[in-house]
Amino acid sequence: MIHLYTDSSPNGFKASIALEELALPYQLHHVRIADGAHRQPDFLALNPHGRIPVIRDEDSGITLFESAAILLYLAEKTGRLLPQHPAGRWEAIKWLQFHASSVGPIMGQRVHFELFANPGNAAAIARYRELTEQAWAVLDRHLADGRPYLAGADYSIADIAHFGWMHIARIVDFDFSGHVHLSAWHARVAQRPAVRRGVVLPEPATGA
Ligand SMILES: N[C@@H](CCC(=O)N[C@@H](CS)C(=O)NCC(=O)O)C(=O)O
């Protein structure tokens, strides 16, 4: 049995979507960030950085934090959501890593400065808008040759990772409709039944 510790949030959605896609049995533990549950000793014992998602796999005895590591673990455990042949496998890992280092963190900062920072910081807002636009443009150009998914023909953990944050971008009205290939990819991934289930876990969902 896998235990998933998560909240209704972009990084958490990556893990819940992957578990739903893989139809693995799992137990969901709602870590309520708004109540400070992620700062409590029992949760810090799982992730000393105090961030969701975390998984704990009773079968292997492995506990993991960092959504990219979780996605890789689940893909390796099942032999799914990651192409088997080296070229496709590394293509997926490359775009997963691009997300983890160059997309997710800057979108998180954009959300912070545009929606929550008090007092406001116009320079930070402009900077993170510019960086997210650059990242979206890279994704849009990559998808422009007609490939349906980031690693090519096969839907993979790279798509799941990016979707977690693009889903939030849509909800908070960060407009990426000008990136037509990225928008089409978003719509393609959004209609998957497992994705639709994953973004409403745990309830109440973030406007899914
Ligand atoms: N790099 C981490 C980021 C995890 C993260 O920042 N999670 C957020 C929710 S989306 C969180 O736990 N925030 C609580 C906090 O910042 O105190 C990952 O990809 O898992």
Ligand as a Chemical Component Dictionary entry (heavy atoms), coordinates in Angstrom:
data_LIG
# 
_chem_comp.id                   LIG 
_chem_comp.type                 NON-POLYMER 
_chem_comp.pdbx_formal_charge   0 
_chem_comp.three_letter_code    LIG 
# 
loop_
_chem_comp_atom.comp_id 
_chem_comp_atom.atom_id 
_chem_comp_atom.alt_atom_id 
_chem_comp_atom.type_symbol 
_chem_comp_atom.charge 
_chem_comp_atom.model_Cartn_x 
_chem_comp_atom.model_Cartn_y 
_chem_comp_atom.model_Cartn_z 
_chem_comp_atom.pdbx_ordinal 
LIG N1  N1  N 0 9.915 21.060 -5.186 1  
LIG C1  C1  C 0 8.815 20.549 -4.398 2  
LIG C2  C2  C 0 7.882 21.693 -4.052 3  
LIG C3  C3  C 0 6.818 21.252 -3.062 4  
LIG C4  C4  C 0 5.981 22.437 -2.587 5  
LIG O1  O1  O 0 6.424 23.599 -2.592 6  
LIG N2  N2  N 0 4.746 22.131 -2.176 7  
LIG C5  C5  C 0 3.873 23.160 -1.672 8  
LIG C6  C6  C 0 2.445 22.886 -2.108 9  
LIG S1  S1  S 0 2.254 22.960 -3.857 10 
LIG C7  C7  C 0 3.937 23.203 -0.173 11 
LIG O2  O2  O 0 4.004 22.178 0.476  12 
LIG N3  N3  N 0 3.904 24.403 0.395  13 
LIG C8  C8  C 0 3.928 24.608 1.817  14 
LIG C9  C9  C 0 4.859 25.731 2.196  15 
LIG O3  O3  O 0 5.486 26.320 1.298  16 
LIG O4  O4  O 0 4.967 26.014 3.371  17 
LIG C10 C10 C 0 8.088 19.451 -5.181 18 
LIG O5  O5  O 0 8.114 19.480 -6.408 19 
LIG O6  O6  O 0 7.500 18.551 -4.554 20 
# 
loop_
_chem_comp_bond.comp_id 
_chem_comp_bond.atom_id_1 
_chem_comp_bond.atom_id_2 
_chem_comp_bond.value_order 
_chem_comp_bond.pdbx_ordinal 
LIG N1  C1  SING 1  
LIG C1  C2  SING 2  
LIG C1  C10 SING 3  
LIG C2  C3  SING 4  
LIG C3  C4  SING 5  
LIG C4  O1  DOUB 6  
LIG C4  N2  SING 7  
LIG N2  C5  SING 8  
LIG C5  C6  SING 9  
LIG C5  C7  SING 10 
LIG C6  S1  SING 11 
LIG C7  O2  DOUB 12 
LIG C7  N3  SING 13 
LIG N3  C8  SING 14 
LIG C8  C9  SING 15 
LIG C9  O3  DOUB 16 
LIG C9  O4  SING 17 
LIG C10 O5  DOUB 18 
LIG C10 O6  SING 19 
# 
